[in-house]
């Protein structure tokens, strides 16, 4: 399938810190691609690089087959970008902010106004169009920033934490709009919201320290756990140190940790759970929970280590 976004051996450093290291991946046309990672993992830098806010030190990047270094004007017209930061002009109204942005991306006034009113109605922000940014709530500003990224009907949409700081209803409104685009647009979004990545993305990449640790469909990523399960044993009183030490001696019990009265660990073998339970039954067991590993577990394992 044709790629809308392609990065090849991208490198970026800042103050001698490596932000991106030999990064390569592609996003297929008409798909939704999620980048998940912790703060500082490189998600925001990738999006800023694609829209020309920062420059790469090495490598090549393309949008719709065009080199972003040489065709910036053409790329801008087909790309929509929502940053984490609020970058609205404080000296003009929201209506004017959105119209100016749409015009800069090549839309005539009539089409810009039509799109503005259509999406502001869906997002429930009609009442703020005549306000200035300083007089608005953070949530409404975030919705305006989202509208700003799609008002010119771009082919490629780049979203940095699109629903961060929003209430559940507002999050649903944004995803309702994005889902209506179906396969007509390519969407790349960076997020720490693993549930959103699971629900909406066709492909997911786990980013850590400027490198993609894993990339694929949700089903493919879960398959890589090779039957890994997560176990939680809850105690009515904290278990003694001897229990924790004994568990830690078992190399097939992965990432054991005590969180309050909940003892959590991972294993690929059910018998390791029985081993742990046999030890735990002497120390006021209150409840147990067993679940197949999900994306969150895989993410934590790759980022924090301990699930190899």
N, C-alpha and C positions, 0 to 999 in steps of 0.2 A: 504494500500500500504506500501511496505517496506521502512523504513527510512534509508537514507544515513548518516544523521547527527542527533544526539540526545543529547540534554542537559537537565539534570535533577537537579533542585535545586542548580544551580551554584551560588556561592557567591565569590566576590572579593573585597577586600578593599586595599587602598593604603594611607599611612600617615593619617590613621583614617578617610579617606573619602570612602564612599561606592560607588564602581564603578558598581558592579552588585549585585543584591539582590534577592536570591531565584528564579533565572531565569530558566525557563523550556520552551523548544519548540523543534520541530523536523522538518526536511526538508526531504520530500519524495524523493526517488530515481528517477532520471531522470527529476527533476523539477527545475525551476528557482525561487529562494526565495530572496526577497529584504528586507533588514533592512534599514529603514529610521529613521533619528533622527538628532537632532541638535548636534553641537560640544559638546563633553563631555557627550553624552547620553549613551555611552558604546559600540558603534558599533565596533570600532577598537579593543577594549579589547576582545570582543567575538572572532574575527578572530584570534588575536594573541594567545589566549588561545587554540583554535582548532589546531594551528600549533606548539604549544609548546614553543612559545616565552615568554609567561608569564604563571605562574601556578595559578590554581584556589585555593581558600582557603577552599571551600567546594563544595560538589556535584559531579556528574559524567558526563562525556562527552564521546561520542562514534562516531567514523566514520566507516561506513560499519560494525557496530556491534562490533568493537574493541575498547577497553578502551584506550583513548589517553595517559593515564598515564603509561600503561604497554606495549603498542605495538607501540611505537613511530617510530621505523624503518620501520615497515610494513605500517604504516599510511602515512609516508613521501613519499613512493613510489607511492601511489595512490592519493596524494593530491597536488594540485598546488595552490600557494599563491602569490598574488600581493599586496604588501604593498603600503601605501601612500608615504612612504619615498623611495628615490632612494638609493638602497644598492648595486650598481654595484661596482666591483673591479676596482679601478682607475688605477691599474698597468698593466692591460691587455686589449686587444681590446674587442669590443662588441662581435665579433665572438667567441673569447675565453671565455668570460663571459658566453655566452649561452651554449657552448659545455660543459664547466665544470659543469654548473648547471644540464644539462641533464644527464651527466655521474653520478653525485652524486645521481640522482634519478633512476639509474639503466639502462639507455639506452646505447647501444653500440654506438661507434663513427659514424658508417655509418647511423644508424637510426636518431641519433641526428642531423647530418648535413642535412639529407634529410628534416626533420621537420623544421629546422632552415631556410633553403632556401625557403621552401614552404610558411611559414607564414610571413617571412620578405618581400617576394614579394607582398603578399596581403596587408600588412601594409604599404608598400611603404618605407621601410627602408633598402633596399639592399645597398644603397650608404653609409651607416654609419657602416657597419659591420667591416670594418678595422680600424675604428676610436677608440680613447680612450674616455671614458665617459666625461672627462673634455672638450673635443672639440665638444660636441654635444649640441643641443638645448634641453630645458626642455621637449618639446613635444615629440621629438624622444626618449628621455630617458624613458618617460612614456610608449611609445609603446614597447620599449625593455623590460621594466618590465612586461608588459602584456605577451609578447612572452615567457619570462622566466617562467611564471606561467603555460603555456600550452604546452611547447616544449616536455615534456616527456609523453604527452597524458594521463593526470591524469583522474581518474574517478570522483573526487570531486574537484571543482574549487572554491577558496575563493578569492574574489576580494574586496579590500578596495578603494572605490571611483575610479573605473577603468577608468573613462573618465574625471576626474578632470584635468582642465588646458589644455584640448585638443580642437582643432577646430572642427566644425561640421563634416567635412569630415573624420577626424581621428576617431571621436566617432562612425560614421557609420561603418567604417572598423572593429572596435573592435566588435560591435554588430552583424555585418554580420558573423564574425567568430563564435561567441557564438551561434547565431541562427542556424548555420549549424550543431551544435552538436545535435540539436533536443532533444530527450529524452535519448541519450546515456550517458550523463553526468549530474551530479548534480551541480548546480551553486548557490552559496550563495554570494550575493554582498551587500555591505554597501554603502549607497549613501545619498546625500542631494538633488539629482536631482529627484524630484518627478515625472517629466514627464517620465524619464527612467523607474522608478519603475512601473508606470501605463502601459507603453508600453510593457515591456519585462518580467515582473515577473508573474508567476502563482499564487504566494502568496506574500503578503506584511505584514510585521510587523512594527508597529510604536513603536519605543523605546524611552523612556524618563526616565532619571535619573536611569538607570540600570534596568528598568522594561519594559516589553512589555505591552503597554496600549491596543493594539488592533492587531489582527492577522487574516488574511483571504484573500480570493480572493478580487480583486478590487470591484467586484459587491457586495460582502457581506459587505465590509467596507462601501460602499456608502449607502447601505440599512440601516445601523445603524443610519444614520442621520435623518431617519423618516420624510422625506419630507422637510428637512431644505433647505432654499434658501438663496442666497446671493444677497443683493440689494446695488446699488450704486446710489446716487443722486448727480449729479455734479452741482455746482453753478458757476455763472459768477463772483460773489463776495462772500467773506467768510460770512457764515450765522452768525447771532449774537449769543451771549452766551445764550440768552433766548430760542432759538430754541434747542440748544444742551441740556440744562437743562430739557426742557420739554420732549424730546425724552428719556433721561436717566431715567425719572420717570416711564416709561412703562416697566414692568418686562418681557413682551413678545417680546421685541426688544432686541436681544442678541448682545453683543460685538460691541456696536456703537463706531465709531471712525471717526475723521475728518483728512484726509490726504490731505493737501493743500486745494484744492477746492472740493475735493471728500468726500462725507459723506457715509460711508459704515456701513452696519449692517446686521444681520442675523435674520431670523424668520421662524417658521414653519407655520405661518398663513399669507396668502396673504393680509388679511385685515389690518395687521400691517403696510404693505407697503403703503396702502391707507391712513392710519392714519398719517404716516410720510410725505407723499406727501401733504396732506392737510395743514400740518404745514409749509412745505417747500415752497409751492407756493407763499407765501408772501415774499420770500427772494431770488429772482433772480435765479430760477432754470434754468439750461442750458441743462441738459441731464439726462437720467436715464438708468440704466442697471440692468437686472434681470437674474440670472443664477442659475441652480440647483447646489448644493454643490458638489465639486470635492474632490479628495484626499488631495489637498493642503489645502482646507478649514478645512477638518477633522483633518489634522495634526496640523494646527495652533490652532484649538480649543482644541485639547487634550494637546498640549504642553503648550500653553499660558493660557488655561482656558477660560471660558466665553461662551462656547457653550453647556453647560450641559442642 
